[in-house]
Amino acid sequence: MRPVRVKDGIGAYGERVAVEHLERAGFVVLERNWRCDIGEIDIVALDGATVVVCEVKTRSGLGFGSGLEAVTPQKLARLHRLARRWRDAAGRAGADLRVDVVAVHRRRRGAPQVVHVRGAQ
């Protein structure tokens, strides 16, 4: 059994916050932490008929920049590949796909700040 790292706890917190945010926005969450040989998708959801792959980036401080800054063009390209892989594995050929990024900034007091970028480029 591997030790639990602080980073893992912060990431799990951010994913819970992101799921709550998405569900309040009307999304239907289909899967969390889906894995295959080329990587992992944090959240797969439906926004109407569109399959949305959500990358969640959580920060408890801005010393390493915002969560949005952590999603590079290379990461986005991999997320698009993962989205197509999930669509094929789930038997949803032809479904529209979109990649969103949800940045969660955990604050010392009060509710976390959530920034949701739909159709991240």
C-alpha positions as CSV (number, residue, x, y, z in Angstrom):
1,M,0.0,0.0,0.0
2,R,1.5,3.4,-1.0
3,P,1.6,6.2,1.6
4,V,-1.0,9.0,1.2
5,R,0.6,12.2,0.1
6,V,-0.7,15.7,0.9
7,K,-0.9,16.4,-2.8
8,D,-3.3,13.4,-3.2
9,G,-5.6,14.7,-0.5
10,I,-5.7,18.2,-2.1
11,G,-6.4,16.6,-5.4
12,A,-9.3,14.5,-4.1
13,Y,-10.7,17.6,-2.3
14,G,-10.6,19.5,-5.6
15,E,-12.3,16.7,-7.5
16,R,-15.1,16.6,-5.0
17,V,-15.6,20.4,-5.3
18,A,-15.5,20.1,-9.1
19,V,-18.1,17.4,-9.1
20,E,-20.4,19.5,-6.9
21,H,-19.9,22.5,-9.2
22,L,-20.6,20.5,-12.4
23,E,-23.7,18.9,-10.9
24,R,-25.0,22.3,-9.8
25,A,-24.4,23.5,-13.4
26,G,-26.6,20.7,-14.7
27,F,-23.9,18.2,-15.8
28,V,-24.4,14.5,-15.2
29,V,-21.2,12.9,-13.9
30,L,-20.6,9.5,-15.6
31,E,-17.1,8.6,-14.2
32,R,-14.3,9.7,-12.0
33,N,-10.6,8.8,-12.3
34,W,-11.0,6.8,-15.5
35,R,-7.7,5.2,-16.5
36,C,-6.2,3.6,-19.6
37,D,-2.7,3.0,-20.9
38,I,-2.2,6.6,-22.0
39,G,-3.4,8.4,-18.9
40,E,-6.2,9.3,-16.6
41,I,-9.4,11.5,-16.9
42,D,-10.4,13.2,-13.7
43,I,-14.1,13.5,-14.5
44,V,-16.3,12.4,-17.5
45,A,-19.6,14.1,-17.6
46,L,-22.5,14.9,-19.9
47,D,-23.5,18.5,-20.7
48,G,-26.7,17.8,-22.6
49,A,-25.6,15.3,-25.2
50,T,-22.0,16.4,-25.2
51,V,-19.4,14.2,-23.5
52,V,-17.2,16.4,-21.4
53,V,-13.7,15.4,-20.1
54,C,-12.8,17.6,-17.2
55,E,-9.3,18.1,-15.9
56,V,-9.3,19.3,-12.3
57,K,-6.4,21.4,-11.0
58,T,-6.4,22.2,-7.3
59,R,-4.3,24.8,-5.5
60,S,-4.1,25.7,-1.9
61,G,-1.8,28.6,-2.7
62,L,-0.6,30.4,-5.8
63,G,3.1,29.8,-5.3
64,F,3.1,27.5,-8.3
65,G,0.7,29.6,-10.3
66,S,-3.0,29.0,-10.9
67,G,-4.4,25.6,-11.7
68,L,-5.3,26.9,-15.2
69,E,-1.7,27.7,-15.9
70,A,-0.8,24.1,-15.2
71,V,-2.7,22.8,-18.3
72,T,-0.3,23.1,-21.1
73,P,-1.0,22.6,-24.8
74,Q,0.6,19.2,-24.6
75,K,-1.7,18.2,-21.7
76,L,-4.8,19.5,-23.6
77,A,-3.7,17.4,-26.6
78,R,-3.4,14.3,-24.4
79,L,-6.8,15.0,-22.8
80,H,-8.4,15.1,-26.3
81,R,-6.8,11.7,-27.1
82,L,-8.1,10.4,-23.8
83,A,-11.6,11.8,-24.6
84,R,-11.6,9.9,-27.9
85,R,-10.3,6.7,-26.1
86,W,-13.1,7.0,-23.4
87,R,-15.8,7.6,-26.1
88,D,-14.7,4.4,-28.0
89,A,-14.4,2.3,-24.8
90,A,-17.8,3.5,-23.6
91,G,-19.5,2.7,-26.9
92,R,-20.5,6.3,-27.6
93,A,-19.1,6.5,-31.1
94,G,-20.2,9.8,-32.8
95,A,-20.9,11.6,-29.5
96,D,-19.7,15.2,-29.5
97,L,-16.6,15.7,-27.2
98,R,-15.4,18.7,-25.3
99,V,-12.5,19.2,-22.8
100,D,-13.1,21.5,-19.9
101,V,-10.7,22.6,-17.1
102,V,-11.9,23.2,-13.6
103,A,-9.5,25.1,-11.4
104,V,-10.2,24.9,-7.6
105,H,-8.4,27.4,-5.3
106,R,-8.7,26.2,-1.7
107,R,-8.9,29.1,0.7
108,R,-8.1,29.2,4.4
109,R,-11.6,30.6,5.1
110,G,-14.8,30.4,3.2
111,A,-15.8,28.5,0.1
112,P,-13.2,27.6,-2.5
113,Q,-12.9,29.6,-5.6
114,V,-13.9,27.6,-8.7
115,V,-13.1,28.6,-12.3
116,H,-14.6,26.5,-15.0
117,V,-13.2,26.9,-18.5
118,R,-15.5,25.2,-21.1
119,G,-13.9,24.1,-24.3
120,A,-10.3,24.7,-23.1
121,Q,-8.0,25.4,-26.0
